[in-house]
Amino acid sequence: MGPEGKTLLNIIILGFGFMFMFTAFQTCGNIEQTVIKSFNSTEFHGSGYTSMAIIYGVFSASNLIAPSVVAVIGPQLSMFFSGLVYSGYIAMFIHPYTWSFYTASVVVGIAAAILWTAQGNLLTINSTDATIGRNSGIFWALLQFSLFFGNMYIYFAWHGHVHISDKDRQTVFISLTVISLVGSFLFFLIQKPEPEATPSEASESLLQTESTETQLTDMCSLLTEKALQLSVTKEMLLLSISIAYTGLELTFYSGVYGTCIGAMTQFGNDAKSLIGLSGIFIGLGEILGGGVFGMLNKCNRFGRNPVVLLGLITHFVAFYLIFLNIASDAPIAPEEGTHLQAYITPRYTVALLCSFLLGLGDSCFNTQLLSIVGFMFREDSAPAFAVFKFVQSITAALAFFYSNYLLLHWQLLIMVVVGFLGTLSFFVAEWVVVSSRRDTDYDNI
């Protein structure tokens, strides 16, 4: 197999590893607030929203040290050990305690920063300027199959269930733990790319194991300093608003919206199983967007802006329909659900259409952000993706925190405002790239 074939295989393996891991973790995040509400124990006093806020808050802070960890132990081991931590978090739901619930939230936040920094680095070193867009799309599409498989299982397992029993919960989370472990072990199949496929000296140094403690310390300090420097560059500041928006809508589609659907008593006894069906439709939107705008590269001659604009329009349509179709107190309703009326007669078909639109719009934003960050910061991929995840996770943490308190229409309004500003800032960042690199093969990305 030639160097190009090997790097493409690495991207596919990377995507499958994340697909298995996040089949478990994203399904867990989608259902955990509903599961917690159904948990029959006076000793447990946890909130799924609060747990996710802790995860993403620690995630954001840990991005400052993540490049150093990846530099010391390498991207493969970084992803493997991080995957084990994810599996531990999921397994905790088999018999949860409040202390273990929040402790696991802190630890998985640290692991998430390391995992995604290593992923960004591996994506970059296995890509060229001409293939970064394609590889971003392949990875994103494979990753989003996780929403399809995990939530399909939830739909069939919980069909017709008004209350989630302890046996239902334990069966689901034992299965998800095993699936997560499979994904972690797949990372060992990734091969080191050929020398000609490696990027600049900065990325090469990230993959080398230093022989002395002094060298390791110097390298770690340099990577952390580089991440701080990148965070205040003009390009990263422009992209930060778009990245922040992806954090807000990540919170909404991965945790809040499923809880809203499960709380709608107007959907009848199938409301709980519709959480899984909603996740499937989100996944279908993500897969379609990743395939069309990443792997097929249909919009390259027009740049990334049309794809991002399509993502914004798609999300705005979804937000408007959700505003009309879902009761305003659905995010914070008790286990028995909400009896408030929406602006229209609630229809689960409209709710599932919105799920698809949320996934499609999210893929539009993320495939283009992965592509432009990988292109603009090729020589500093690990620090750049650490900054990316820092911004995304801090806004996700903020969104999960206010999801405990804000009614649905306020949450939608926040996303509309930030999404509009983020799209404008992305347009400017794209213009900066085109203006400064007219002599490169940018049009081939």
N, C-alpha and C positions, 0 to 999 in steps of 0.2 A: 504494500500500500504506500502511495506517495505521500509527501508531507501535507499536501492539501487535503487528501482523503483522511489522513490521520487526525488533522485538526477538526475536520467536519465531524468525524466519529466522536471526538472528545466533546464537542458541543452537544451532540445527540445524547451521549451518556450523561453529561451534566444535566441536560433537560429531563431525562428519565429519572435521575436521582432526586431532583427537586420535585418531580411529579409525584413520586411515591411519598416523599416526606410531607409534602403539602396537601396531598390527598388526605393525610391524617390531620395535619395541623390546621389547615383552613376549614375542614369540616368541623373540627373541634371548636374553633373560634366562632363558626356560624351557629352552633347549637348550644354553646356552653351557658349562655344566659338563660335560655329556656330550660336546660337541664338543671341548673342551679335553683331556679324557681320551683322545680318539681321535686327537688331533693328533700326527702323526708327525714330530717335530723334537726334537733334543737341545738346541737353542738356546732353546727356549721353556719357561719354568718359571712358569706363571701358574695361578691358581685363580679359577674363576668366582665362588665364594663371597667370596673376598677382594676381587675387583673390585667386586662389588655392595656389600660393606661399605664400601669406599672411596667409591663413588658416594653412598651414603646418608649417610655421615659428613660428606662435603663438602657435600652437599645441606643437611643440618641446619644447619651453620655458615653457609652462604651465605644462608639465609633472613633473616639479620639485615640484609643489604644488598640483597636482592631488591626490596623495595618502592621503594627509592631508584632502582634501575636502571629499573624499570617507570615511575616518575615522570618520569625524564629522557627516555627514548626512546619511551614509550607502550606499551600492552599488545600492539598488533599487531606492531610491530617486535620487541618482546621475545620473543614466541612464535616469530616467523619465524627469528631468529638462533639461538634456543635449539634449534629444530628442525634447523637445519643442523648443530649440534654433535652432536645425537642421531644424525643420518645418518653423521657422521664416525666415531662410536664403532662403529656397525654395520659400516661399510665396513672398519674396521680388522681384522675377522675374516677378510677375504678372504685376507690374508697377515699373520698376527699376529706381532709381536715382543713380548717381555716389557716393554721400556721403553715402547713405544707403547700397549700394553694398559693399563698402570697410569696412564700420562699421560692417556690418553683417559678413564679412569675419573674422574680428578680434574676434568677440564674438564666432563664431562657432569654431574657433581654440581652444579657452579655453574650450568650451564644449566638443570638441573631445577628449582632453586629459583626462578629467574626465570620459567620457563615456567608453573609451577603458581601462582605469585603473580599473574601476569597473567591466567591462566585464572579464578581466584577473583574477581578484580576485574571481568572482563568478564561473568561469570555474574551478579554482583550488580547491576551498572549496567544490565543488560538484563532485570532482574526487578523486580517489586514484592513487597510483603509477601504478596500473594495468589497470586503465581505462582512464588515462589522454590522451593517444593516440587516443582511440576510441572517447572520448568526443570532442577532438579537431577536429577530422574529421567530426563528426556530426554537430558541430557548424559551421565549415567552409563550409560544403555542403549546409546547410540551408541558411547561409549568402549569398552564391553565387547564389542562386535562384533569388536574387534581380536583378542580371544582366539580367536574362532571362525574367522576367515579365515586368519590366519597359521598356526595350528596344524593346520588342515585341509591346508594345503600341506605341512607337515612330515610329516603322516601318510602322504600318498600318495607323497611324494618318498623317504621312508625305509622304506617298507613292505618287510619282509623283510630289512633290512640289519642285520647283527650289528655291523659296524664302519663308521664314518662316514669315507669316503675324502676326500682333499683336493678332488677334483672335486665331490663331494657338498656339502662345506662351502662352496666358492667359489660354486657355483650358487645355493645358498640365500641367502648373504649379499649377493650382487650384487642379487638380486631384492628383498630386504628393504630395501636402501639406496635403491633407486628408489622403492619404496612410501613410505618415510619422507619423501623429498623432495616427493612429491606432497602429503602432508599439510601440510608447512610452507608451501607456496605457497597452499593453500586459505585461510589466515588473512587474506590480502589481500582476500578477498571480504566480510569483516565490515564493516558500515557503522556509523557513529557514531549512537547512538540520538537520538531527538528530545529537545529540552530538557526536556520534562515527564517524560521517562522517567529522567532522571538523578537520582542520589541526593543526599546532602547535600554541603555545601561541601568536606568532607574528601575525598570520592571525586572531586568535580569537579577539585580541585587536582591529583589524581593524573594526570589526563589532559591537563593544560595544559603547554605547553612554556614554561619560564621564559626571560626574555630576558637575564639576567645571571648570571655565575658565582656571585655572592654569593647570589642568590635560589635557585639550584639547590642550593647547599651547605646553606642554611637549611632548604629543603624536605626534602632527603635526611636531614638530622639529625633533623628533626621526625618523619618516618616511622619511622626506626629507633627513636627514643625511644618513639614510640607503640606499636610492636610489643613493646618491652620492658615497657611499662606494662600492655598487655593480657595479657601472659603470666602476670602475678601477680594478675589479677582473680579473684574467687571463681568466676565462671562458667567462665572458661577453665581454671582449675585443676581444676574438677570434670570438664570434658570431656577434659582431658589424659589421663586414665587410659583412657578409651574410644579416644581417638586413638592412644595408645601400643599398644593391642591391635591396631588395624588395621595398624600397622607390623609387628608380629610375624607376623600371619597373611598379610600381603602377602608377606613373605619366604618363608613356607612354601608358599603356593600358586603363587607366580611363579617359584620357583627350586628349592626343596628337594624338593617333592613329585614334580615331573616327574623329577628325578634319581633319586628312590627307585624310581619305576616302571621307569625304564630300567635300573636295577641288579638287578631281580628276574629271575634266570635261570629261575625257575619259570614265567614268562610266555612262555618260548621265544624264537624268533627275532624275534617281533613286539614285543619289549619296547621297542626304540628307537622304533619308529613309534607305540607307545602313548603316548609322551610328547606327541606332537601330538594324539592323540585325547583325552588327559586335558585338555589345554588347551582343546579344543573344548567339552568338558562343563563346565569351569569357566566358559567364556564363556556357555554357555546358561543356567547358574545366575545369572550376573551380569545378563544381559539380562532374564530373567524377573523378577528382583527389582527391577531398575531400572524396568521397565515397570509392574509391579503396584503397587509402593509409592511410585513417584515420579510417573509420568505419569497414572495412573488415580486416585491419591489416595484409595484405598479406605478407609484407616484414619484419615483426618484427624479425624473427630469423636471418636476415642478418643485422639488425640495420637500422639506418636512412640514412646512406650514399648512398645506391643505389637509393633511392627516390630523394634525392637532385641532384645526378648526372644525373638522368633522366630529372629532371627539367631544368638543365643547357643545356643538349643536345637539348631538346625540344625548349628552347628559342633561342639557336644559329641557329637552322634550321629556326625558324620564322624570326629572324633578317635578315638572308641572303635573304630569299624570299621577305621580305619587302623592302630591299635595291634594289632588282631587279625590283619590281613591282610598287613601289610608287615614284613619282617625288620628287627630293631632297628638293624643296621649299614648299612642301605641308603643313608642320606645320605652316608656316607663310604667306601663300597665302591669298589674299583678298577674299571678299565674292564671287566674280565671279569665283573663283577657279584658279587652275594652268593650264597652257598650256604647261609646260615643259614635255619632253618625259622621261619616265623611261628607264631602261636598256633593258626591254622587253616590249612587248605590254601589257599594264595593263589589268588584268583580275580580275573581282570582286570575282570570285571563289577562286583565290589564296589569295586575301585579306581576305576572310572569313576563309579560312584554317589557315592563320596566326593568326587570332583572336582566333580560337580554341586552337592553340598551345600556344599562350600567356597565356590564362586562365589555361590550363593544367600545364604549367611550373610554373606559379605563385602558384597554389595550392600545388605543390610538395614542394616548398620552405616553404610556410607559415604553412602548417600542421606540418611539421617536426620542424620548429622553435618554434611554439606554444607548441609542445610536449616537446622539450628538455628544453625550458625555464621553463615550468611548473614543470618538473622533477627536474632540477638542483637547482631551487630556490623555492621549495615548501614552505619553512618556511617564505619566504619573497616575496610572490607572487605579492602583490600590488606594492611595489617598483621595483621589477624586470620587471614587464610588463610596468611600467612607463618608465624605461630606454629603454626597447624595442621600445616603441612608440616614445620616444625622438629621438633615432637614426633614425628610419624609417621616421619620419615626417620631420626632418631637411634635409635629403637627398631628400625627395619628394619636399620640398619647394625650394631647390636649383635647382632641375630638372625643376619644373614649371617656375622658373625664367629664366633659360637659354633657355627654349622652346620658349620664345618670340623672340629669336635672332638666335639660331643655326639651320642650315640646318639638314635635316633628317639623313644624313650619319654620321655626328658628334655625334648626339644623340645616334645612334646605337653603334658607336665605344665606347663611354663612358660606355654603359651598358655591352658590351662584356668584357671589361677589368675588371670592378668591379665584374661582375658575376663570372668570372674565379677565381679571388682572393677570393671572398666570398665562393665559393665552397671548395677551398683548406682549408680555415680557419675553415669551418664547419667540414670537415673531422678531423682536429686536435682536435676540441672541442669534437666531438663524441668519439674520442680515449681517451681523458682525462677522460670523464665520465665513459667509460668502464673500464679503468685502475684503477680508484679510487673507483669504486663501484662494484667490481666483486662479492662481497658477498651479493648483494641485488637482488631483483627480476627484475632487469633491462630488462632481455630478455623478460619479460612478458608485457612490455609497448606497 
